[in-house]
Amino acid sequence: MDIALDYEESTGYPSRPKVRLDSETVLPVILMNEPVKGVVHITLPEGKKLDHNGIKIHLIGVVEIPSDRQNGVMEMLSLEMELEAASTLSGTGTQYRFLFAPMTSQMCETYYGNLFRIRYFLKVVIHRTYAINISKEQEVAVQFLEEPPESNNLIQLEVGIEDCLHLEFRSSKSKYHLNDYVLGNIQFLLVRIKFKLMELAIVRKESIVIDTDKKIESETLATFEIMDGPPMKGDVIPVRLYLSPYALTPTYQSLLSKFSVHYFLNLILIDQEGRKYFKHQEMFLWRSKYG
């Protein structure tokens, strides 16, 4: 049994986009406003027959919360279509077409995180009376494109320790699409601490609300060394940080009133004694292309 999605090249992509969610998971992407349609292929060994009580295909969306033992899976979408009423399958190959309404931006994007996952899958079930049902699942990814934000203020981040340190980090904007890059500079206005290293990190912060409890988890996705050696007053260090090599997603704010994902730029300075000085600034991320 196999599930094959249809694809129309009129969408502007030569083939259906795919997305890598982790080291083992690469999924086909369902495009925004695209009907979810395709073909189910069922193959029997030559000369065999299969009696069944109906064949159905389901489109299911769930949120998985590993830390919630009581309600670890929350269903947010469940659509069903009958492919065939009770009958007998015969022959080496049978095909059934299916069609579900397009995904809208009111749904949630596919997301694989540490605190929660949002997953979608197609599931075909051959129902049988006196034997175990036969089923097949095909996971798919759902993504939504967004328009560029109307306003996009610059980032101006200051780090200061009275009479010891004053520096400014400036970036031309605070909102980025996932294939964008951060362009800016760091200027040292006062330096009376001996620093040996400066880094810029991309940090993802997830939060979920379970009952009345809120859980937050931060993960550093990438760290870049942007200075090696002590800076001097007046030094200006250019910054150009490309976002596309990293597994970033759009910023999600209060999905289903329970789930959020935010991203931050974290500036880290390390002095000669190994002490660290931190300052972070949120950056808003949005999707401009699939994949």
Phi, psi and omega per residue, in radians:
M1 nan 2.384 -3.051
D2 -2.508 2.550 3.100
I3 -2.037 2.118 -3.130
A4 -2.087 2.190 3.112
L5 -1.460 2.443 2.997
D6 -1.315 2.777 3.078
Y7 -2.613 2.351 3.124
E8 -1.925 2.160 -3.105
E9 -1.176 -0.232 3.132
S10 -1.136 -0.192 3.103
T11 -1.211 -0.236 3.118
G12 1.773 -0.081 3.092
Y13 -1.942 2.365 -3.099
P14 -1.122 -0.448 3.086
S15 -2.596 2.918 -3.102
R16 -1.114 2.193 3.103
P17 -1.072 2.639 3.068
K18 -2.223 2.722 -3.136
V19 -2.311 2.400 3.053
R20 -1.657 2.063 -3.093
L21 -1.670 -0.494 3.014
D22 -2.739 -2.969 -3.047
S23 -1.131 -0.337 -3.069
E24 -2.035 -0.194 -2.970
T25 -2.004 1.967 3.014
V26 -2.141 2.143 -2.999
L27 -2.161 2.584 2.982
P28 -1.224 2.533 -3.072
V29 -1.741 2.259 2.976
I30 -1.480 2.128 -3.068
L31 -1.386 2.682 3.130
M32 -1.065 2.335 3.141
N33 1.144 0.273 3.095
E34 -1.669 2.232 3.022
P35 -1.024 2.472 3.084
V36 -1.562 1.797 -3.049
K37 -2.469 2.787 -3.134
G38 3.012 -2.707 -3.050
V39 -2.331 2.404 2.982
V40 -1.775 2.186 3.100
H41 -1.854 2.217 3.069
I42 -2.123 2.153 -3.096
T43 -2.075 2.272 3.069
L44 -1.925 2.648 3.017
P45 -1.030 2.584 -3.099
E46 -1.001 2.271 3.110
G47 1.520 -0.066 -3.118
K48 -1.659 2.708 3.056
K49 -2.248 2.755 3.141
L50 -2.440 1.978 3.048
D51 -1.422 2.431 -3.130
H52 -2.575 2.855 3.129
N53 -1.784 0.332 3.129
G54 2.258 2.600 3.100
I55 -2.131 2.234 -3.116
K56 -2.279 2.673 2.999
I57 -2.112 2.428 -3.106
H58 -2.098 2.507 2.949
L59 -1.962 2.023 -2.965
I60 -2.172 2.413 3.018
G61 -2.181 2.294 -3.092
V62 -2.358 2.718 2.927
V63 -1.934 2.193 3.123
E64 -1.850 2.250 -3.134
I65 -2.158 1.683 -3.049
P66 -1.010 -0.548 -3.061
S67 -1.422 -0.186 -3.118
D68 -1.724 1.756 -3.052
R69 -1.269 -0.481 -3.104
Q70 -1.472 -0.724 -3.097
N71 -2.238 0.978 -3.050
G72 -1.240 -0.318 3.108
V73 -2.242 2.123 -3.142
M74 -2.030 2.079 -3.123
E75 -1.451 2.244 -3.137
M76 -2.069 -0.185 3.102
L77 -2.590 2.328 3.081
S78 -2.624 1.815 3.094
L79 -2.038 2.623 -3.052
E80 -2.437 2.500 3.071
M81 -2.453 2.284 3.093
E82 -1.434 2.229 3.103
L83 -1.601 -0.614 3.126
E84 -2.767 2.439 3.040
A85 -1.297 3.066 -3.117
A86 -0.958 2.269 -3.141
S87 -2.949 -2.812 3.134
T88 -2.168 2.223 3.058
L89 -1.491 2.426 3.063
S90 -2.629 2.904 -3.095
G91 1.556 2.890 -3.043
T92 -1.419 -0.364 -3.104
G93 -2.666 2.286 3.098
T94 -2.276 2.442 -3.125
Q95 -2.130 2.490 3.075
Y96 -2.332 2.294 3.079
R97 -1.570 2.575 3.092
F98 -2.343 2.749 -3.121
L99 -2.680 2.185 3.020
F100 -2.107 2.687 -3.126
A101 -1.079 2.706 -3.124
P102 -1.059 2.628 2.985
M103 -1.267 2.421 3.096
T104 -1.957 2.863 -3.107
S105 -1.194 -0.095 3.045
Q106 -1.292 -0.290 3.056
M107 -1.412 3.114 3.125
C108 -1.837 2.576 3.052
E109 -1.219 2.708 2.965
T110 -1.074 2.378 -3.105
Y111 -2.600 2.285 3.054
Y112 -2.026 1.834 3.125
G113 -2.169 -2.935 3.126
N114 -1.528 -0.700 -3.114
L115 -1.509 -0.502 -3.133
F116 -2.731 2.788 3.051
R117 -2.291 2.486 3.014
I118 -1.997 2.080 -3.027
R119 -2.254 2.601 3.038
Y120 -2.255 2.505 3.074
F121 -2.700 2.639 2.989
L122 -1.635 2.388 -3.117
K123 -2.347 2.103 3.071
V124 -1.731 2.311 3.135
V125 -2.215 2.191 2.969
I126 -1.705 1.932 -3.072
H127 -1.466 2.363 3.126
R128 -2.323 2.642 -3.058
T129 -1.456 -0.891 -3.007
Y130 -1.896 0.315 3.126
A131 -2.573 2.922 -3.141
I132 -1.168 2.413 3.071
N133 -1.051 2.606 3.093
I134 -1.820 2.267 -3.094
S135 -2.405 2.771 3.114
K136 -2.540 2.328 3.132
E137 -2.022 2.539 3.013
Q138 -2.313 1.916 3.121
E139 -1.339 2.497 3.106
V140 -2.295 2.786 3.075
A141 -1.853 2.468 3.088
V142 -1.977 2.211 3.119
Q143 -2.331 2.642 -3.134
F144 -2.253 2.309 3.068
L145 -1.474 2.634 -3.132
E146 -2.196 2.700 3.044
E147 -1.368 2.624 3.070
P148 -0.986 2.475 -3.129
P149 -1.101 2.512 -3.118
E150 -1.173 -0.670 3.097
S151 -2.071 2.543 -3.091
N152 -2.618 1.499 -3.060
N153 -1.296 2.661 3.114
L154 -1.263 2.800 3.034
I155 -1.683 2.228 3.014
Q156 -2.291 1.810 -3.028
L157 -1.962 2.172 -3.130
E158 -1.946 2.419 3.038
V159 -2.111 2.173 -3.089
G160 -2.521 2.456 2.970
I161 -2.254 2.151 -2.975
E162 -0.886 2.183 3.100
D163 1.097 0.175 -3.110
C164 -2.173 -0.690 -3.017
L165 -2.677 2.407 2.994
H166 -2.639 2.021 3.075
L167 -2.390 2.757 3.118
E168 -2.228 2.347 3.002
F169 -1.929 2.156 -3.136
R170 -2.106 2.378 3.036
S171 -2.306 2.599 -2.999
S172 -1.199 -0.312 3.140
K173 -2.764 2.957 -3.101
S174 -2.079 -0.067 -3.136
K175 -2.145 2.270 -3.008
Y176 -2.351 2.483 2.944
H177 -1.419 2.892 -2.948
L178 -1.206 -0.259 3.096
N179 -1.882 0.317 -3.082
D180 -1.528 -3.043 3.016
Y181 -2.502 2.636 3.104
V182 -1.554 2.156 -3.118
L183 -2.142 2.176 -3.128
G184 -3.005 -2.802 3.097
N185 -2.709 2.816 3.097
I186 -2.097 2.200 -3.107
Q187 -2.053 2.237 3.119
F188 -1.620 2.014 -3.117
L189 -1.689 -0.489 3.096
L190 -2.615 2.246 -3.126
V191 -2.406 1.881 3.057
R192 -2.217 0.266 3.046
I193 -2.070 2.400 -3.128
K194 -1.457 1.790 3.116
F195 -1.656 2.565 3.087
K196 -1.976 -0.271 -3.029
L197 -2.756 2.541 3.000
M198 -2.383 2.368 -3.103
E199 -2.254 2.703 3.012
L200 -2.168 2.211 -3.061
A201 -2.115 2.609 2.973
I202 -1.753 2.137 -3.073
V203 -2.091 2.326 3.045
R204 -1.842 2.312 3.115
K205 -2.106 2.025 3.093
E206 -1.747 2.576 3.023
S207 -2.490 2.490 3.072
I208 -2.366 2.654 3.080
V209 -2.027 2.063 3.084
I210 -2.028 2.001 -2.995
D211 1.010 -2.004 3.110
T212 -1.872 0.029 -3.113
D213 -1.617 2.426 3.090
K214 -2.001 2.225 3.111
K215 -1.948 2.411 3.140
I216 -2.270 2.362 3.088
E217 -2.399 2.300 3.122
S218 -1.936 2.513 3.129
E219 -2.432 2.266 3.056
T220 -1.452 2.030 -3.065
L221 -1.537 -0.506 -3.130
A222 -2.810 2.541 3.101
T223 -2.308 2.365 -3.088
F224 -2.203 2.296 3.054
E225 -1.446 2.066 -3.111
I226 -1.970 -0.047 3.051
M227 -2.706 2.316 3.085
D228 -2.253 1.885 -3.068
G229 2.038 2.845 -3.053
P230 -1.277 2.341 3.081
P231 -1.461 2.839 3.082
M232 -2.039 2.734 3.065
K233 -1.001 2.292 -3.132
G234 1.649 -0.196 3.116
D235 -1.112 2.448 3.063
V236 -2.183 2.118 -3.084
I237 -1.916 2.093 3.121
P238 -1.288 2.597 3.134
V239 -2.241 2.238 3.002
R240 -2.434 1.918 -3.021
L241 -2.147 1.945 3.141
Y242 -1.430 2.398 -3.068
L243 -1.660 -0.446 -2.985
S244 -1.078 -0.498 -3.130
P245 -1.215 -0.130 -2.984
Y246 -1.974 2.697 -3.056
A247 -1.394 1.232 -3.140
L248 -1.695 2.746 3.076
T249 -2.229 2.959 2.971
P250 -1.068 2.772 2.979
T251 -1.189 2.257 3.121
Y252 -1.988 2.175 -3.101
Q253 -2.019 1.921 3.036
S254 0.991 0.937 3.034
L255 -1.126 2.278 -3.140
L256 0.906 0.438 -3.128
S257 1.078 0.332 -3.075
K258 -2.333 -0.492 -2.922
F259 -2.169 2.408 3.111
S260 -2.469 2.603 3.051
V261 -2.396 2.162 3.130
H262 -2.232 2.696 -3.126
Y263 -2.156 2.538 -3.084
F264 -2.363 2.598 2.885
L265 -1.665 2.198 -3.082
N266 -2.024 2.036 3.113
L267 -1.628 2.213 -3.046
I268 -2.196 2.191 3.045
L269 -2.026 2.406 -3.113
I270 -2.161 2.176 -3.112
D271 -1.570 -3.118 -3.053
Q272 -1.122 -0.422 3.117
E273 -1.572 0.043 3.112
G274 1.527 0.059 3.104
R275 -1.291 2.525 -3.079
K276 -1.972 2.496 3.099
Y277 -2.164 2.228 -3.017
F278 -2.072 2.644 2.938
K279 -2.732 2.323 -3.105
H280 -2.237 2.741 -3.129
Q281 -2.480 2.268 3.130
E282 -1.247 2.492 2.975
M283 -2.149 2.403 -3.121
F284 -1.601 2.247 -3.116
L285 -1.970 2.511 3.114
W286 -2.492 2.804 -3.042
R287 -1.747 2.213 3.116
S288 -1.897 -0.269 3.129
K289 -2.620 2.788 -3.123
Y290 -1.398 2.778 3.047
G291 1.866 nan nan
